[in-house]
Amino acid sequence: MPHVLIRELDPAVIKRLKLRARRHRRSLQAELKDVLEKASATSPADVIARIERVRAMFRRRRFSDSAVLIRRDRAR
């Protein structure tokens, strides 16, 4: 199987990936492999379809104006 080398990756990114790997109880290599496999399996059409499903779930709902809540919170 071919190898992949990524140069000059931000240390903060590596830290987050290590934390993610620890949460999933995997090695960093196993976590990166999983992330890359999932990313390559998701097509833009799949993402758009998922967004549309979520939009449909909330289409008929009414939400309060969050600015009112923010102002109320600031006034405390």
N, CA, C and O atoms as a GROMACS GRO file, in nm:
protein
  304
    1MET      N    1   0.084  -0.117   0.000
    1MET     CA    2   0.000   0.000   0.000
    1MET      C    3   0.089   0.125   0.000
    1MET      O    4   0.190   0.128   0.071
    2PRO      N    5   0.054   0.226  -0.079
    2PRO     CA    6   0.137   0.347  -0.086
    2PRO      C    7   0.137   0.424   0.047
    2PRO      O    8   0.044   0.415   0.126
    3HIS      N    9   0.243   0.500   0.066
    3HIS     CA   10   0.255   0.584   0.186
    3HIS      C   11   0.225   0.729   0.149
    3HIS      O   12   0.240   0.770   0.034
    4VAL      N   13   0.182   0.806   0.248
    4VAL     CA   14   0.154   0.948   0.229
    4VAL      C   15   0.236   1.024   0.333
    4VAL      O   16   0.239   0.987   0.450
    5LEU      N   17   0.301   1.131   0.288
    5LEU     CA   18   0.379   1.215   0.378
    5LEU      C   19   0.324   1.357   0.369
    5LEU      O   20   0.310   1.412   0.260
    6ILE      N   21   0.293   1.415   0.483
    6ILE     CA   22   0.241   1.552   0.487
    6ILE      C   23   0.345   1.638   0.558
    6ILE      O   24   0.375   1.615   0.676
    7ARG      N   25   0.398   1.735   0.488
    7ARG     CA   26   0.501   1.822   0.545
    7ARG      C   27   0.440   1.951   0.599
    7ARG      O   28   0.335   1.997   0.554
    8GLU      N   29   0.510   2.008   0.696
    8GLU     CA   30   0.478   2.141   0.750
    8GLU      C   31   0.334   2.154   0.799
    8GLU      O   32   0.267   2.254   0.773
    9LEU      N   33   0.287   2.053   0.868
    9LEU     CA   34   0.154   2.057   0.928
    9LEU      C   35   0.162   2.137   1.058
    9LEU      O   36   0.253   2.117   1.138
   10ASP      N   37   0.068   2.225   1.078
   10ASP     CA   38   0.064   2.311   1.196
   10ASP      C   39   0.063   2.224   1.322
   10ASP      O   40  -0.017   2.131   1.332
   11PRO      N   41   0.150   2.252   1.419
   11PRO     CA   42   0.153   2.174   1.543
   11PRO      C   43   0.018   2.170   1.616
   11PRO      O   44  -0.013   2.071   1.682
   12ALA      N   45  -0.060   2.276   1.605
   12ALA     CA   46  -0.192   2.278   1.669
   12ALA      C   47  -0.284   2.174   1.606
   12ALA      O   48  -0.365   2.112   1.674
   13VAL      N   49  -0.270   2.154   1.476
   13VAL     CA   50  -0.351   2.053   1.406
   13VAL      C   51  -0.311   1.914   1.454
   13VAL      O   52  -0.396   1.829   1.480
   14ILE      N   53  -0.182   1.892   1.465
   14ILE     CA   54  -0.133   1.762   1.512
   14ILE      C   55  -0.184   1.736   1.653
   14ILE      O   56  -0.224   1.624   1.685
   15LYS      N   57  -0.181   1.838   1.737
   15LYS     CA   58  -0.229   1.822   1.875
   15LYS      C   59  -0.376   1.782   1.877
   15LYS      O   60  -0.416   1.692   1.950
   16ARG      N   61  -0.458   1.850   1.795
   16ARG     CA   62  -0.601   1.818   1.790
   16ARG      C   63  -0.623   1.676   1.737
   16ARG      O   64  -0.710   1.604   1.786
   17LEU      N   65  -0.545   1.636   1.639
   17LEU     CA   66  -0.559   1.501   1.584
   17LEU      C   67  -0.519   1.396   1.687
   17LEU      O   68  -0.581   1.290   1.696
   18LYS      N   69  -0.415   1.424   1.764
   18LYS     CA   70  -0.374   1.331   1.870
   18LYS      C   71  -0.483   1.318   1.976
   18LYS      O   72  -0.510   1.208   2.025
   19LEU      N   73  -0.544   1.430   2.012
   19LEU     CA   74  -0.654   1.425   2.110
   19LEU      C   75  -0.771   1.345   2.055
   19LEU      O   76  -0.833   1.265   2.126
   20ARG      N   77  -0.801   1.367   1.929
   20ARG     CA   78  -0.910   1.293   1.864
   20ARG      C   79  -0.880   1.144   1.863
   20ARG      O   80  -0.967   1.062   1.892
   21ALA      N   81  -0.756   1.108   1.831
   21ALA     CA   82  -0.716   0.967   1.830
   21ALA      C   83  -0.729   0.906   1.970
   21ALA      O   84  -0.776   0.794   1.985
   22ARG      N   85  -0.688   0.981   2.070
   22ARG     CA   86  -0.698   0.932   2.208
   22ARG      C   87  -0.845   0.908   2.246
   22ARG      O   88  -0.877   0.808   2.310
   23ARG      N   89  -0.933   1.002   2.207
   23ARG     CA   90  -1.077   0.986   2.238
   23ARG      C   91  -1.134   0.860   2.173
   23ARG      O   92  -1.220   0.794   2.230
   24HIS      N   93  -1.085   0.828   2.054
   24HIS     CA   94  -1.134   0.710   1.982
   24HIS      C   95  -1.053   0.584   2.015
   24HIS      O   96  -1.076   0.478   1.958
   25ARG      N   97  -0.957   0.600   2.106
   25ARG     CA   98  -0.871   0.488   2.148
   25ARG      C   99  -0.799   0.424   2.030
   25ARG      O  100  -0.798   0.303   2.013
   26ARG      N  101  -0.739   0.511   1.950
   26ARG     CA  102  -0.663   0.466   1.833
   26ARG      C  103  -0.525   0.531   1.835
   26ARG      O  104  -0.501   0.629   1.905
   27SER      N  105  -0.437   0.474   1.755
   27SER     CA  106  -0.309   0.540   1.732
   27SER      C  107  -0.335   0.659   1.639
   27SER      O  108  -0.439   0.666   1.574
   28LEU      N  109  -0.240   0.751   1.634
   28LEU     CA  110  -0.253   0.865   1.545
   28LEU      C  111  -0.265   0.817   1.400
   28LEU      O  112  -0.346   0.870   1.324
   29GLN      N  113  -0.186   0.718   1.364
   29GLN     CA  114  -0.190   0.666   1.227
   29GLN      C  115  -0.328   0.607   1.195
   29GLN      O  116  -0.382   0.632   1.088
   30ALA      N  117  -0.384   0.530   1.287
   30ALA     CA  118  -0.516   0.470   1.264
   30ALA      C  119  -0.624   0.578   1.253
   30ALA      O  120  -0.715   0.567   1.172
   31GLU      N  121  -0.612   0.682   1.336
   31GLU     CA  122  -0.709   0.792   1.331
   31GLU      C  123  -0.701   0.866   1.198
   31GLU      O  124  -0.803   0.896   1.136
   32LEU      N  125  -0.580   0.896   1.154
   32LEU     CA  126  -0.562   0.965   1.026
   32LEU      C  127  -0.614   0.881   0.910
   32LEU      O  128  -0.675   0.934   0.818
   33LYS      N  129  -0.589   0.752   0.916
   33LYS     CA  130  -0.640   0.663   0.811
   33LYS      C  131  -0.792   0.668   0.807
   33LYS      O  132  -0.851   0.676   0.699
   34ASP      N  133  -0.856   0.664   0.923
   34ASP     CA  134  -1.002   0.669   0.930
   34ASP      C  135  -1.055   0.802   0.876
   34ASP      O  136  -1.150   0.804   0.799
   35VAL      N  137  -0.993   0.912   0.916
   35VAL     CA  138  -1.035   1.045   0.869
   35VAL      C  139  -1.024   1.054   0.717
   35VAL      O  140  -1.117   1.100   0.651
   36LEU      N  141  -0.913   1.010   0.663
   36LEU     CA  142  -0.893   1.017   0.518
   36LEU      C  143  -0.989   0.926   0.442
   36LEU      O  144  -1.040   0.963   0.336
   37GLU      N  145  -1.013   0.807   0.495
   37GLU     CA  146  -1.107   0.716   0.428
   37GLU      C  147  -1.248   0.774   0.426
   37GLU      O  148  -1.317   0.766   0.324
   38LYS      N  149  -1.291   0.831   0.538
   38LYS     CA  150  -1.425   0.890   0.544
   38LYS      C  151  -1.435   1.012   0.453
   38LYS      O  152  -1.536   1.032   0.386
   39ALA      N  153  -1.331   1.094   0.452
   39ALA     CA  154  -1.333   1.214   0.368
   39ALA      C  155  -1.338   1.179   0.220
   39ALA      O  156  -1.404   1.246   0.142
   40SER      N  157  -1.268   1.075   0.182
   40SER     CA  158  -1.266   1.037   0.040
   40SER      C  159  -1.394   0.965  -0.001
   40SER      O  160  -1.426   0.959  -0.120
   41ALA      N  161  -1.466   0.912   0.096
   41ALA     CA  162  -1.590   0.839   0.064
   41ALA      C  163  -1.710   0.933   0.051
   41ALA      O  164  -1.812   0.895  -0.005
   42THR      N  165  -1.698   1.054   0.104
   42THR     CA  166  -1.808   1.149   0.102
   42THR      C  167  -1.796   1.240  -0.019
   42THR      O  168  -1.701   1.318  -0.030
   43SER      N  169  -1.891   1.228  -0.108
   43SER     CA  170  -1.889   1.314  -0.228
   43SER      C  171  -1.962   1.444  -0.198
   43SER      O  172  -2.042   1.451  -0.106
   44PRO      N  173  -1.934   1.547  -0.275
   44PRO     CA  174  -2.008   1.673  -0.258
   44PRO      C  175  -2.159   1.652  -0.269
   44PRO      O  176  -2.236   1.719  -0.199
   45ALA      N  177  -2.202   1.563  -0.355
   45ALA     CA  178  -2.345   1.536  -0.370
   45ALA      C  179  -2.403   1.478  -0.240
   45ALA      O  180  -2.515   1.510  -0.203
   46ASP      N  181  -2.326   1.392  -0.172
   46ASP     CA  182  -2.370   1.336  -0.044
   46ASP      C  183  -2.386   1.446   0.061
   46ASP      O  184  -2.482   1.447   0.138
   47VAL      N  185  -2.290   1.537   0.064
   47VAL     CA  186  -2.295   1.647   0.160
   47VAL      C  187  -2.417   1.735   0.133
   47VAL      O  188  -2.489   1.772   0.226
   48ILE      N  189  -2.440   1.769   0.008
   48ILE     CA  190  -2.554   1.853  -0.029
   48ILE      C  191  -2.685   1.783   0.007
   48ILE      O  192  -2.778   1.846   0.057
   49ALA      N  193  -2.694   1.654  -0.019
   49ALA     CA  194  -2.815   1.578   0.015
   49ALA      C  195  -2.840   1.580   0.165
   49ALA      O  196  -2.954   1.594   0.210
   50ARG      N  197  -2.735   1.567   0.243
   50ARG     CA  198  -2.750   1.570   0.389
   50ARG      C  199  -2.796   1.708   0.436
   50ARG      O  200  -2.882   1.719   0.522
   51ILE      N  201  -2.738   1.812   0.379
   51ILE     CA  202  -2.779   1.948   0.413
   51ILE      C  203  -2.926   1.968   0.381
   51ILE      O  204  -3.000   2.027   0.461
   52GLU      N  205  -2.969   1.921   0.267
   52GLU     CA  206  -3.110   1.936   0.227
   52GLU      C  207  -3.203   1.861   0.322
   52GLU      O  208  -3.312   1.909   0.352
   53ARG      N  209  -3.161   1.744   0.370
   53ARG     CA  210  -3.243   1.669   0.467
   53ARG      C  211  -3.258   1.746   0.598
   53ARG      O  212  -3.366   1.752   0.655
   54VAL      N  213  -3.149   1.805   0.643
   54VAL     CA  214  -3.154   1.883   0.767
   54VAL      C  215  -3.241   2.007   0.747
   54VAL      O  216  -3.321   2.042   0.834
   55ARG      N  217  -3.225   2.074   0.635
   55ARG     CA  218  -3.309   2.191   0.606
   55ARG      C  219  -3.457   2.153   0.605
   55ARG      O  220  -3.540   2.227   0.658
   56ALA      N  221  -3.489   2.039   0.547
   56ALA     CA  222  -3.628   1.994   0.540
   56ALA      C  223  -3.685   1.970   0.680
   56ALA      O  224  -3.803   1.995   0.705
   57MET      N  225  -3.602   1.923   0.772
   57MET     CA  226  -3.646   1.898   0.909
   57MET      C  227  -3.691   2.027   0.978
   57MET      O  228  -3.781   2.025   1.061
   58PHE      N  229  -3.628   2.139   0.942
   58PHE     CA  230  -3.655   2.265   1.010
   58PHE      C  231  -3.733   2.365   0.924
   58PHE      O  232  -3.755   2.479   0.966
   59ARG      N  233  -3.774   2.324   0.806
   59ARG     CA  234  -3.836   2.416   0.712
   59ARG      C  235  -3.960   2.487   0.767
   59ARG      O  236  -3.973   2.608   0.750
   60ARG      N  237  -4.049   2.417   0.831
   60ARG     CA  238  -4.175   2.475   0.877
   60ARG      C  239  -4.167   2.532   1.020
   60ARG      O  240  -4.266   2.587   1.070
   61ARG      N  241  -4.055   2.520   1.083
   61ARG     CA  242  -4.042   2.568   1.221
   61ARG      C  243  -4.014   2.718   1.225
   61ARG      O  244  -3.954   2.776   1.135
   62ARG      N  245  -4.061   2.778   1.334
   62ARG     CA  246  -4.033   2.920   1.358
   62ARG      C  247  -3.939   2.928   1.478
   62ARG      O  248  -3.956   2.857   1.577
   63PHE      N  249  -3.842   3.014   1.468
   63PHE     CA  250  -3.746   3.032   1.576
   63PHE      C  251  -3.752   3.175   1.626
   63PHE      O  252  -3.778   3.268   1.549
   64SER      N  253  -3.729   3.191   1.755
   64SER     CA  254  -3.730   3.326   1.812
   64SER      C  255  -3.608   3.403   1.765
   64SER      O  256  -3.508   3.346   1.720
   65ASP      N  257  -3.617   3.534   1.775
   65ASP     CA  258  -3.506   3.622   1.737
   65ASP      C  259  -3.399   3.612   1.845
   65ASP      O  260  -3.423   3.651   1.959
   66SER      N  261  -3.283   3.562   1.811
   66SER     CA  262  -3.177   3.544   1.910
   66SER      C  263  -3.120   3.677   1.959
   66SER      O  264  -3.061   3.682   2.067
   67ALA      N  265  -3.136   3.784   1.881
   67ALA     CA  266  -3.087   3.915   1.925
   67ALA      C  267  -3.155   3.958   2.054
   67ALA      O  268  -3.092   4.020   2.139
   68VAL      N  269  -3.282   3.926   2.068
   68VAL     CA  270  -3.356   3.960   2.190
   68VAL      C  271  -3.294   3.888   2.309
   68VAL      O  272  -3.275   3.948   2.415
   69LEU      N  273  -3.263   3.762   2.293
   69LEU     CA  274  -3.202   3.684   2.402
   69LEU      C  275  -3.064   3.739   2.438
   69LEU      O  276  -3.028   3.744   2.555
   70ILE      N  277  -2.988   3.778   2.338
   70ILE     CA  278  -2.854   3.831   2.362
   70ILE      C  279  -2.863   3.963   2.439
   70ILE      O  280  -2.789   3.985   2.535
   71ARG      N  281  -2.953   4.051   2.396
   71ARG     CA  282  -2.971   4.179   2.466
   71ARG      C  283  -3.013   4.157   2.612
   71ARG      O  284  -2.963   4.224   2.702
   72ARG      N  285  -3.104   4.064   2.633
   72ARG     CA  286  -3.150   4.034   2.768
   72ARG      C  287  -3.034   3.982   2.854
   72ARG      O  288  -3.021   4.019   2.971
   73ASP      N  289  -2.951   3.898   2.796
   73ASP     CA  290  -2.838   3.843   2.869
   73ASP      C  291  -2.736   3.952   2.902
   73ASP      O  292  -2.680   3.953   3.012
   74ARG      N  293  -2.713   4.043   2.810
   74ARG     CA  294  -2.618   4.152   2.834
   74ARG      C  295  -2.667   4.248   2.942
   74ARG      O  296  -2.587   4.308   3.013
   75ALA      N  297  -2.798   4.261   2.954
   75ALA     CA  298  -2.856   4.353   3.052
   75ALA      C  299  -2.845   4.301   3.195
   75ALA      O  300  -2.865   4.377   3.290
   76ARG      N  301  -2.813   4.174   3.212
   76ARG     CA  302  -2.803   4.117   3.348
   76ARG      C  303  -2.688   4.173   3.424
   76ARG      O  304  -2.665   4.136   3.539
   0.00000   0.00000   0.00000
